[in-house]
C-alpha cells in the first residue's frame, strides 16, 4: 500500500518536499497531496521588485496545479480547517485527508497588529511580506513619485525577515535617483538590530561595514536598536526617540504562526511556530514534520530590542530536503542525515548586489563568512528568479549553491 503524505503549503518549502519525495518514491510507493489556499506559487524574494514597480505579480508567479500534476502530485486548493495529530487526519475544505506523514510548510502570518498604524487595515503603514501588501505598496510608491516627501523603511521589534527592508531602502534610493527626485526624498532606515547587518544571526564577516558604507554613501540615515511603536500619516514613532517624518512608511512586521497551526494542541509554541528536532520532526507527534518559516528557531542572542533568528528561502529548501529524505529513510528502516543550516543570500541594491554566505547561520563558525558586492550579484539574482520559476513549472529541483 502506498504511503500517504500530506503537505500543507504551496510555496518553496512545500514544493521542495514534494519534488524530493517524488524523486525517491514513485507514484506506486507514495500518494502525495499538496494543499494551498492560493492557486499560484509566487517567488517571494521578488516582492520588493513588485513594490517598486519593476516586476508584475504575474511575472513572478506560476500555476500550481499543472506544475504538481507533472510530478504526479495531487493538489487541493482549499484552506486547512483542522489538523488532528491523534487520528493522523487533516480536514481540508470539506474533505478529510488521512496521512502517514504530515509536512507543515505553511509559512507565516504577518503580525501587523504589533505596530499601531501598520496597514492595510490599521493605518497608513505598509508591509512588503505578502503579495497583496506589495501591490498596495507599489501604488504608494507611484504616489510618492508624484508628490515626493520623506520615507522611512525598516523593521519592527521581533522581526526575523530583515532582508526585504534593506532591499527596499536601496531600491527606492535607486529608483528616485533615476527619476532625479532623490534630493526631495529623505530616506531613513529604522531597525531593531544593534548594528546594521546583524540580521538576527549576530552579523557576518564585513557585512556591517559594507551596509554602513552603502547607506552613508547614499545619504540614508540608520538609527539602530529602534523599537517602532506607531505609524501615522506624517511620521514613524519609536520608543526612546522622537518621531521620524515620513509620508511613506514601510515596516517589516514580526511574524506569527498561521491560525490552524497555532490552534492545534501540542503542535506549536505560544507564537504559533513548530519546535522540531534535527530531522525537522515535531518530536511529540508521530509522523509530523515542519519546514521553513513555520519552524520555531531560537534567537542567537539577547539584544536591547528583540531581533529574531532569520528565515530565508535557501534555509527553507535545506529543511525541506532534510525532512523529505528522513521520510524516505524511515520507510527504509533507518534515519536520514542531518546538517546545520547555512545561509546564502543575494541582496538587491538597485544598481548592484551583495552576496552573503554564512555556514553555519548560528555562530560560532568554522568558516569566515563571504561578503561580496558588485553588479554581477544583481544580475545573478535576476537570473536566479527566472531559473527558479522555469524549473518549478517543470517540477524540477533547482540547485541553490548560490542561495537566495
N, C-alpha and C positions, 0 to 999 in steps of 0.2 A: 504494500500500500504506500502511495506517495505521501511524503511528509508535508504537512500544511504550514506554510509560512505567511503570516500577515504582516505587512509593513505599513505603518501609519506615517504618511508624509511623502509628498511627491517632489521634494526639492533635491538638492545634491546628495544628501545623506541617504535618503530612501532609494533614489535611483542607483547609487553606487552599490548598496546592499543587494538590490535586485539583480544588477548586472553580474556581480561577483558570485552570487549563489547560482545563477543560471549557467555561468561559466563552468562551475564544478558539478552541478546537478541538472541532468536533463529533465524534460517535462514528465518523464515516467517516474522520476525519483522525487520531484518536488512540485507541489502546487503552490505557486507564489502569487499573492494578491497584494497590490498596492492601493491604498486608499488615500485620497487627497480631496480637499474642499474645492480646489480650483482645477479647471481643465488644462491649465498650462504650466509648464516649467519655465521659470524666469531666472536668468543669470543674475543673481542678486548683486555681485560686485559691480555691475554696470548701472545700478540705480542712480549713482551720483551723476552719471552722464545723462540719464533721463532728466534729472533735476535741473541740470544746466542747459538742457535743450539740444545736446549733440547726438542723442540717440532717442528713438521712439521705443515704446514698450514692445511693439510687435517685432522690432529688430533684435531684441534680446530674449525672446520667448519662443517656445515650441509647444505643439500639441502633445499631451502625454499619452493619449490612447494609442495612436499608431506607433509611437516610439516603444511603448511597452509591449504592444502586440507583436512587434518584430522579434522580441525576445521570448515569446510565449509566456508573458506575464499578464495576469488579469489586472484590470483597472476598475476601481469603483470611485466615481466622483460623488461622494457623499461625506457628510460630517460624521465623525465618530461620536456616538451618543454615550456609550458606556464601555468601559473595559472591566471585565470580570476575571481577574487572575486565578481565582479559585476554580472556576469552571473552565478556564482557558478559552474564553469567549469574548469576542468583540462585537458590539452592536453598532453597525454602520448604516446610517439612514434607517430604513425599515427592515434591514436584513441582519441575520446573525451569522457570524463568521468564526467558527471554531478554529483553533490553531494549536500546533505543536510548539511553534516558536513565534513569538511576537517581537517585532523590532520597532521601537518608537523613535521616529525621526521627524517629530512634529515641528521642530524649530521653537520659536518663542512667541510670547505675547509682549508687545511693546508697552511697558508700564508708564504711559504718558501722564497718568494721573499723579506721578511722583513730583511733577513740576507744575505749579499753578500757571495756567495760561499756555501750556503746551498743547496745541491743537491735535487733531482737527476739530474736536467738539468743545474744547475748553479754552479757547482763546486764539491769539494771533500767531503763536509759535509753530514752527514746522519741524517734523521729524522725517528723516530720509530712509527709514528702516523698512518700509513696505511700499509696494507698487503704488497704491493709492496716495501715500504720502509724497512719493517722488513726483507724481504727476501734479499734485497740488502745489508742490514747491516750484515746479517748472513754471507754473502760472505766476507765482510770486516773483520769480527771477525776471520774467518778462516785464512785470510791473516796475521792478527796480530799475531796469534799463530805461524805461520811460521817465521815471521820477527818481533819480539817484538819491541816496542817503546812506547813513551808517548801517553797517551789517555786523552781527555777532554770530559766530559759528562756534560750536563746542559740544560739550557733553555734560550730562547731569551726574551727580554723585551716584556711585554704584554702577555706572556704565561698564560694559565689558566688550563693546564693539566700537573702538575708537578710530579705526582706520577711515571710515566714511567722513568723519568730521574733519580730519586732516585733509582728505582729498577735496572736500567741498571748499575749504578755505583757499587751497591752491587753485582749484579750477575756477572759482569765482574771480580771484585775482587775475588769472589769465584771460578770462572772458571779458572782464572790464577793461583791461589794458588794450585788448584788441579793438574794443569799441571806443577807445580814447575817453573813458569815463572814470578810470581808476582814481584820478585826483579828486573826484567828487564823492567817493565812497570809502570812508574809513572802515577798515576791517579789524575786528578784534576776535581773538581765539581764546575762549574761556574753557579751562579743563580742570577736572578734579585731580589730575595727575600731579605728583610733587615736582615733576620736571617734564619737559617735552620728551616724547619717545619712551616714557615709562610703559605705556600701553597695557598695563596690568600684568606685565611679566618682569618688572624690575629694571627695564631698559635693556639694551643690547648693543654692545660694541660702541661705535661712534654715532649711533642714530640720534642721540641727544644733540650733539654738536651739529650734525647735518641739518636737523629740523630747526634748531635755533638760528643757524646761519641763514637758512632759506627764508624764515619768517622775517628776520631783520633786514635781509636784502629786499624783501617785498613790502617792507613797512607794515607788517601785521603785528599788532601788539598781542602779548600772550600771557595774561595772568594765570598762574598755576595755583593748585590747591584751592580752586574756586568751587564753592558749593552753590550752584544755581538754585534759586528758590522760587523765582517768579518771572514771568514774561508778560510785558504789557505792550501796547501798541507802539510805545516810544523807547522802551529800554528793556534790558535784561538785568535782573537784580540777583546778587549773590550774597550769601551770608558773610558778614565781616568786612564788606566793602560797599562802596556806593554803586548806584545803577550805572550800567554802560549803555549809552544811547544806541538805539537800533530801530530801524523801520523794517528790517528783515532779520528774524531770529531763527537760527537753525540749530536745534539741540538734539543730540542723540540721547534717548532716554535709557534708564536701566531696563533690563529685561526680566520677564517673569515666565513661569510655565504656562502652557495653554490650559484652559479650564478643565478639559476632560482628564488630563494628566494630574493636575493639581487636586482634582476632586476624587481621585481613585485611592481608596485606603491602602496604606503601606507601600504605595508606588513611589511617591515623591517626597521631597523635603518641604519645609514651610514656604519656600519661594516657588514651589511647583516644579523644581528640577529633580532629575532622577539620579540618585547615587548609584554608581556602577563600580565593578572591580576592573582589574587589568584586562579582562576579556570583553569588557563592555556589557557584562551581565548585571542585571539587578539582582543582587545576591540573595535577597529574601524571597524572591518569586521565581518559581521554576519556569524556564523557557522564555524569560523576558529579557530583552536587550534594549539598550538605548544608545543613540549616536548623535553627534552634532550638538547644536545649541541646547537641546533638551537635557543634556547631561549636566549634573552638578559638579562643578570644579572649584576647589577652594582657592581663595586669593593667594598670591605668592608672599604677601607681606601686609602688615597693617600700615596704612597711610593716614595722614591727617584728615583727608577726605577720601571716602571709600572709592577704590578702583578695583573692579572685579577681573578675574582671570580672562584673558582674551579667548574668543571663539572665532575661528576662521574657516573658510571653505576647505582649505588644504588640510587642516586638522580634522574636519568632519569626514573627509574621504579616508583619512587614516583610520579613524574609528570604525567607519563602515567596513573596511577591509578586515579589520581585526574581528568584528562581530560576525561577518559572513563566514570567514574562514574558521571561526570557532564553532559555528553551527555545523559546518561540513565535517570538522574534526570530531565533534560529539557523535555525529551519525556513524562515524567510523570507529568509535570506541575510545577516543583519546581527546586531549585538549589542544586547542590551537595555540599558536605562538602569540606573544605579546611584545609590545615595544613602547618606549616612551614617546610621547607626542613631540614632533618637531614643527617648526613653522617656517614657511617660505612665502613671503608676501611681496606683492607688487603694488606700489603706491603711486597713483596718478597725481602729478603735479601740474597738469595743464599743458605745459610745454616740454616736460621731461618726466622722468620717473625715478623711483627709488626701489632697489631690490634689497630685501632683508631676509637673511637666512639664519635661523636660530635652532640649535639642536643640542639638548632638548629645550623646550619652551621654558620649563621651570628651572631656575638656577638652583645650585651651581652647575656650570657647564664645562665639559672637557674641551670643547672646540670654541675658538674665538668667533663670535658672530660675524657674518659677512654683511657689509653695508656698502652698496654701490649706487651712485647717482649718475644719470645720463639720459639722453634722448632715446637711446636704444631700449631702455626698460619701458618707456611709454609705448614704443612700437611693439614690444613683446607682449605687454598687457592687452593691447588692442587685438593682436593676433590670437592671443590665448582665448579671448571671448569667442571669436569666430570658430576656432578649432573645437572648443568645448561644446558649442551648440551643434556643430556638424557631427561630432561623434555621438552626442546624446540622441540626435534624431535617428541614428542608425543602431542604437543600443550598444555602443562600444565604449569601453573604458578609455579615458584619456590619461596618459602618463602625466603626473603632476610634479615632476622633479623641479620645475621652475617655481611652482607654487602659484597662489592667487589670493 
